[in-house]
Amino acid sequence: MTQQTRKDEIIKTAAKLFKEKGYNAVTMRDLATAMGMKAASLYNHIKSKQEILKEIIISLAEEFTNGMDAIYNSENSNIDKLKQIVAMHVNITACNTNQMASLNSDWMHLEDQLDYYLQLRNDYEANFIKIINQGIRASEIKQSNPEVIMFSMLSTLRSLYLWIPKKEDLNANDLANSLSEVLIHGINK
């Protein structure tokens, strides 16, 4: 297990503050207070609040995009790929609930990394749509609008960061299976 650095602690604390107050409302002084240090001391570990936001959002976006690439390129059925996408979201979110709040709510505040983030998101969504389209062509998924399918699934998956912290006895595998059942197979009897 790797040892958490002071910079990692700062980023983790900042993510919690960003979730609670919003990125724009958090000051470096707020972060320093939460860390139990002077604001000037933060700059020994980070350059700016923007650097923290970039670390949070870009690292998660890259993790999702790399995971999607691996899922897309696998030999699994398209239904199994969709189940893997659900499981990936559950697992990443369960380990990063505060960071996921920034990914979902604060991405537009990225400055020099905004275009890169948007490219990662577009690539992720393009592969998601391709999996759905392949599933429709293979008669694994009923004929429906692929964008509506993706939007419906992602709306639920992107909001998991709000729900997961309320579940003390969360089993990520059980949640992923239950979500897959509802999101992929529906609620019809």
C-alpha positions as CSV (number, residue, x, y, z in Angstrom):
1,M,0.0,0.0,0.0
2,T,1.4,3.4,-1.0
3,Q,1.8,6.0,1.7
4,Q,-0.4,9.1,1.3
5,T,1.6,12.2,0.8
6,R,0.8,15.6,2.2
7,K,-0.3,16.7,-1.3
8,D,-2.7,13.7,-1.4
9,E,-4.1,14.7,2.0
10,I,-4.6,18.3,0.7
11,I,-6.3,17.1,-2.4
12,K,-8.6,14.7,-0.4
13,T,-9.5,17.5,2.0
14,A,-10.1,20.0,-0.8
15,A,-12.4,17.5,-2.6
16,K,-14.5,17.2,0.6
17,L,-14.7,21.0,0.9
18,F,-15.5,21.4,-2.8
19,K,-18.4,18.9,-2.3
20,E,-19.7,20.7,0.8
21,K,-19.4,24.3,-0.4
22,G,-18.7,24.2,-4.1
23,Y,-15.4,25.0,-5.8
24,N,-15.8,28.7,-6.1
25,A,-16.8,29.1,-2.4
26,V,-13.7,27.4,-1.0
27,T,-10.7,29.5,-0.4
28,M,-7.1,28.5,0.2
29,R,-7.6,29.8,3.8
30,D,-10.5,27.4,4.2
31,L,-8.4,24.6,3.0
32,A,-5.5,25.5,5.3
33,T,-7.8,25.7,8.3
34,A,-9.2,22.3,7.4
35,M,-5.7,20.9,7.2
36,G,-4.6,22.6,10.4
37,M,-1.9,24.6,8.7
38,K,-1.2,28.2,7.6
39,A,-2.4,29.1,4.1
40,A,1.2,30.0,3.0
41,S,2.3,26.4,4.0
42,L,-0.1,24.9,1.4
43,Y,2.0,26.4,-1.4
44,N,4.9,24.1,-0.4
45,H,2.8,21.3,-1.7
46,I,0.5,22.7,-4.4
47,K,0.6,25.7,-6.7
48,S,-3.0,26.7,-6.6
49,K,-6.7,25.7,-6.1
50,Q,-6.8,25.2,-9.9
51,E,-4.1,22.6,-9.6
52,I,-6.1,20.7,-7.0
53,L,-9.2,20.8,-9.2
54,K,-7.2,19.6,-12.2
55,E,-5.7,16.7,-10.1
56,I,-9.2,15.6,-9.0
57,I,-11.1,15.9,-12.2
58,I,-8.4,14.8,-14.8
59,S,-7.3,11.8,-12.8
60,L,-10.9,10.5,-12.5
61,A,-11.8,11.3,-16.1
62,E,-8.7,9.4,-17.2
63,E,-9.6,6.5,-15.0
64,F,-13.1,6.3,-16.5
65,T,-11.8,6.7,-20.0
66,N,-9.1,4.1,-19.6
67,G,-11.7,1.7,-18.1
68,M,-14.1,2.4,-20.9
69,D,-11.4,1.7,-23.5
70,A,-10.6,-1.7,-21.9
71,I,-14.3,-2.6,-21.7
72,Y,-15.0,-1.5,-25.3
73,N,-12.0,-3.5,-26.6
74,S,-12.9,-6.6,-24.7
75,E,-14.4,-9.7,-26.3
76,N,-17.4,-9.7,-24.0
77,S,-21.0,-9.4,-25.2
78,N,-22.4,-5.9,-25.3
79,I,-24.7,-6.6,-22.4
80,D,-21.7,-7.8,-20.4
81,K,-19.8,-4.6,-21.4
82,L,-22.7,-2.5,-20.1
83,K,-22.6,-4.4,-16.8
84,Q,-18.9,-3.8,-16.6
85,I,-19.5,0.0,-17.1
86,V,-22.0,0.0,-14.3
87,A,-19.6,-1.9,-12.0
88,M,-16.8,0.5,-13.0
89,H,-18.9,3.5,-12.0
90,V,-19.9,1.9,-8.7
91,N,-16.3,1.0,-7.8
92,I,-14.7,4.3,-8.8
93,T,-17.5,6.2,-7.0
94,A,-17.4,4.2,-3.9
95,C,-13.7,5.0,-3.5
96,N,-14.0,8.6,-4.5
97,T,-17.4,10.1,-3.5
98,N,-16.0,13.6,-2.7
99,Q,-13.9,13.7,-5.9
100,M,-16.9,12.6,-8.0
101,A,-18.8,15.6,-6.7
102,S,-16.1,17.8,-8.3
103,L,-16.1,15.8,-11.5
104,N,-19.8,16.3,-11.9
105,S,-20.2,19.8,-10.6
106,D,-16.9,21.7,-11.0
107,W,-15.5,20.5,-14.3
108,M,-16.5,23.8,-16.0
109,H,-14.0,25.6,-13.7
110,L,-11.0,23.9,-15.2
111,E,-8.9,26.4,-17.0
112,D,-6.1,25.1,-19.2
113,Q,-7.3,21.5,-18.9
114,L,-10.9,22.1,-19.9
115,D,-10.4,21.0,-23.6
116,Y,-8.6,17.9,-22.5
117,Y,-11.3,17.0,-20.0
118,L,-14.0,17.5,-22.6
119,Q,-12.1,15.3,-25.1
120,L,-11.9,12.5,-22.5
121,R,-15.6,12.8,-21.8
122,N,-16.5,12.8,-25.5
123,D,-14.3,9.7,-26.1
124,Y,-15.9,8.0,-23.1
125,E,-19.4,8.8,-24.4
126,A,-18.6,7.8,-28.0
127,N,-17.5,4.4,-26.9
128,F,-20.6,4.0,-24.7
129,I,-22.8,4.8,-27.7
130,K,-20.8,2.4,-29.9
131,I,-21.4,-0.4,-27.4
132,I,-25.1,0.3,-27.3
133,N,-25.3,0.5,-31.1
134,Q,-23.4,-2.8,-31.4
135,G,-25.9,-4.3,-28.9
136,I,-28.8,-3.1,-30.9
137,R,-27.3,-4.5,-34.2
138,A,-26.6,-7.8,-32.4
139,S,-30.2,-7.9,-31.1
140,E,-28.9,-7.9,-27.5
141,I,-30.6,-4.6,-26.8
142,K,-34.0,-3.6,-28.0
143,Q,-34.3,-1.0,-30.8
144,S,-34.3,2.3,-29.1
145,N,-32.5,5.7,-29.2
146,P,-28.9,5.0,-28.1
147,E,-28.4,8.5,-26.8
148,V,-31.5,8.1,-24.5
149,I,-30.2,4.8,-23.3
150,M,-26.8,6.3,-22.5
151,F,-28.3,9.4,-20.9
152,S,-30.6,7.3,-18.7
153,M,-27.8,5.1,-17.5
154,L,-25.3,7.9,-17.0
155,S,-27.8,10.1,-15.1
156,T,-28.0,7.3,-12.5
157,L,-24.4,6.4,-12.5
158,R,-23.1,10.0,-12.3
159,S,-25.3,10.7,-9.2
160,L,-24.1,7.7,-7.2
161,Y,-21.7,9.9,-5.3
162,L,-24.8,11.5,-3.6
163,W,-26.3,8.1,-2.6
164,I,-23.4,5.8,-1.8
165,P,-22.2,7.7,1.4
166,K,-25.7,7.2,2.9
167,K,-25.2,3.4,2.7
168,E,-23.0,2.2,5.5
169,D,-23.3,-1.5,4.7
170,L,-22.6,-1.0,1.0
171,N,-21.4,-4.0,-1.0
172,A,-20.2,-2.6,-4.3
173,N,-20.7,-5.9,-6.2
174,D,-24.3,-6.2,-4.9
175,L,-25.0,-2.6,-5.9
176,A,-23.5,-3.1,-9.3
177,N,-25.6,-6.2,-9.9
178,S,-28.8,-4.5,-8.7
179,L,-28.1,-1.4,-10.8
180,S,-27.3,-3.6,-13.9
181,E,-30.6,-5.4,-13.4
182,V,-32.6,-2.2,-13.3
183,L,-30.6,-0.1,-15.8
184,I,-30.0,-2.9,-18.4
185,H,-32.9,-5.3,-18.0
186,G,-35.6,-2.9,-16.8
187,I,-38.3,-3.2,-14.2
188,N,-40.8,-5.2,-16.2
189,K,-41.9,-8.5,-14.5
